[in-house]
Amino acid sequence: MEWKWKQYYRNSPLYGNTMAKHANKGNSKGGGKQKSQSVKAQPGKAQPGKAQPGKAHSGKTQQQPADRIWTPSNMLSFLRILLVIPFAILLEDAYANQLLLGAICLLAYATDLLDGWIARTFEGESKLGRIIDPLADKIYITVAVIMMVVLEMLPVWFVLVVVLRDLIIFAGGMHLKSRTGILVQSNWLGKATVVAIGFTLLATIFHDGGRNMPQQVLMIISLALIVVSLYKYGERYLDLMRKHG
């Protein structure tokens, strides 16, 4: 009798209403979690890990501007390095080749201005450009002053200061790069120092004999800028080593 009564109760409408109430009560408690866990696909929005229709993946990684080598700005830096060769040849007879030597110096300075401007304005700065641009300045200036001291056109002490500055900055920059991965770029003070040294070279080239007052004044200005720029480079080096070294 008891078994038949249970079977009759389960088949009755009263049992169905009771079970429906329990189901609705459970859904009201867990509904918030289910809604938060379910993610509905929005039309026009791509889901993570799913390919969008109409957009095929090429399978190729585009080469970033920062990784390119033969950019117009880098080629200007290479040209500045190559200008050392005709400069050194013409310097053997500086008095007869004054105009040509002056033109080469101005061309080298123009490439120094243009390569950075082109990189920043049109193509973006490249990794190689951050190295080759200041390196081209150092190679050009170092070769020029060494040739001039060999030809007794510049005092030895001035050439030693110029070369020593470039060696310290280059060695410090490479050490910082190896330790922290940071490549320090030239600042306006370093560029001003290069310009002052360049004008010193021009004053030396266009000297016709006797006491060269413009050369001596420019050497003093260059020396002051060399000391200040070295100090500032040292500050940046120590600061970056403390933070990232």
SVG drawing of the C-alpha trace seen along z (x, -y; Angstrom):
<svg xmlns="http://www.w3.org/2000/svg" viewBox="-2 -86 106 88">
<polyline fill="none" stroke="black" stroke-width="0.4" points="0.0,0.0 2.8,-2.4 4.6,-1.8 1.4,-2.4 0.7,-5.6 4.2,-7.0 3.7,-6.1 0.3,-7.8 1.9,-10.9 4.7,-11.2 2.2,-11.0 0.0,-13.7 0.1,-17.4 1.0,-18.3 4.4,-16.5 5.2,-18.4 4.4,-21.8 6.6,-21.0 9.6,-20.0 9.2,-23.1 9.3,-25.3 12.6,-23.7 14.1,-24.1 13.2,-27.8 14.6,-28.4 17.9,-26.8 18.1,-28.8 17.6,-32.1 20.6,-31.3 23.0,-30.2 21.7,-32.5 24.2,-35.3 27.2,-33.0 25.9,-31.5 25.5,-34.9 28.9,-36.0 30.5,-32.9 28.8,-32.9 30.2,-35.1 28.0,-36.0 29.6,-36.7 29.1,-40.3 28.5,-40.8 31.5,-42.5 33.9,-41.6 36.5,-38.9 36.7,-36.3 40.2,-35.4 41.9,-32.6 39.5,-32.8 40.3,-34.0 38.2,-36.8 36.4,-36.0 37.8,-37.8 41.3,-38.4 43.8,-35.8 47.0,-35.5 49.9,-35.7 52.3,-33.7 55.1,-36.2 56.4,-38.7 56.8,-42.1 60.3,-43.6 60.1,-46.5 61.7,-49.8 63.9,-49.4 65.5,-46.3 66.3,-47.7 69.9,-48.5 69.8,-50.2 67.6,-53.1 68.3,-56.6 69.4,-57.9 71.8,-55.1 73.3,-55.6 73.9,-59.2 75.8,-58.0 77.9,-55.6 78.6,-58.5 79.9,-60.6 82.4,-57.8 83.5,-57.5 84.1,-61.3 87.1,-60.7 89.0,-59.2 89.0,-62.3 89.5,-64.6 92.7,-62.8 94.0,-62.8 93.3,-66.5 94.7,-67.4 98.3,-66.7 98.2,-69.9 95.7,-71.8 96.6,-75.3 95.9,-74.4 92.8,-72.4 91.1,-74.7 87.8,-75.1 87.5,-71.4 88.3,-70.5 85.8,-73.1 83.2,-71.7 83.8,-68.2 83.5,-69.4 80.2,-71.2 78.9,-68.1 79.8,-65.9 77.9,-68.3 74.9,-68.3 74.7,-64.5 74.9,-64.6 71.8,-66.9 69.9,-65.2 70.2,-61.5 68.6,-62.2 65.9,-64.4 65.0,-61.9 64.9,-59.0 62.6,-60.9 60.3,-62.4 59.9,-59.7 61.1,-56.2 61.5,-55.9 64.7,-55.4 66.5,-52.1 68.6,-50.1 71.6,-50.4 71.1,-54.1 71.4,-54.7 74.8,-53.1 76.2,-54.3 75.2,-58.0 77.3,-58.8 80.0,-56.3 80.3,-58.1 80.9,-61.4 83.6,-59.9 85.4,-58.2 85.3,-61.4 86.5,-63.6 89.2,-61.2 90.7,-60.6 90.7,-64.3 92.4,-65.4 95.0,-62.6 95.9,-63.6 96.2,-67.2 98.5,-66.5 100.6,-64.4 100.9,-67.3 101.5,-69.6 98.4,-71.6 96.9,-71.0 98.6,-70.7 99.0,-67.2 97.2,-68.0 94.0,-69.0 94.0,-65.9 94.6,-63.6 91.6,-65.2 89.3,-64.8 90.3,-61.2 90.2,-60.3 86.7,-61.8 85.4,-59.7 87.0,-56.5 85.5,-57.0 82.0,-57.7 82.1,-54.7 83.5,-52.3 81.0,-53.4 78.1,-53.2 79.1,-49.6 79.5,-48.5 76.1,-50.0 74.5,-48.3 75.9,-44.9 74.9,-45.3 71.4,-46.9 70.5,-46.6 70.1,-50.4 71.8,-52.2 72.3,-55.9 71.9,-58.3 73.8,-61.6 72.2,-64.6 72.3,-68.2 75.5,-68.8 77.3,-66.1 76.2,-67.4 77.3,-70.9 80.7,-69.6 81.1,-67.9 80.1,-71.2 82.7,-73.2 85.4,-70.7 84.3,-70.9 84.6,-74.7 88.1,-74.3 89.1,-72.1 87.7,-74.7 89.6,-77.5 92.8,-75.3 92.3,-74.6 91.7,-78.2 94.6,-79.5 97.2,-81.2 100.0,-81.6 100.9,-83.5 98.9,-83.4 95.6,-81.7 93.3,-83.5 90.0,-81.9 91.5,-78.4 92.7,-79.1 89.3,-80.5 87.5,-77.6 89.9,-75.1 89.1,-76.6 85.3,-76.4 85.7,-72.9 87.7,-71.9 85.0,-73.4 82.3,-71.5 84.3,-68.3 84.6,-68.5 80.9,-69.4 79.7,-66.7 81.9,-64.1 80.5,-65.0 76.9,-64.7 77.5,-61.4 79.0,-60.2 75.9,-61.2 73.6,-59.4 75.9,-56.3 75.8,-56.1 72.1,-56.8 71.2,-54.1 73.6,-51.6 71.9,-52.2 68.5,-51.7 69.0,-48.9 72.5,-47.5"/>
</svg>
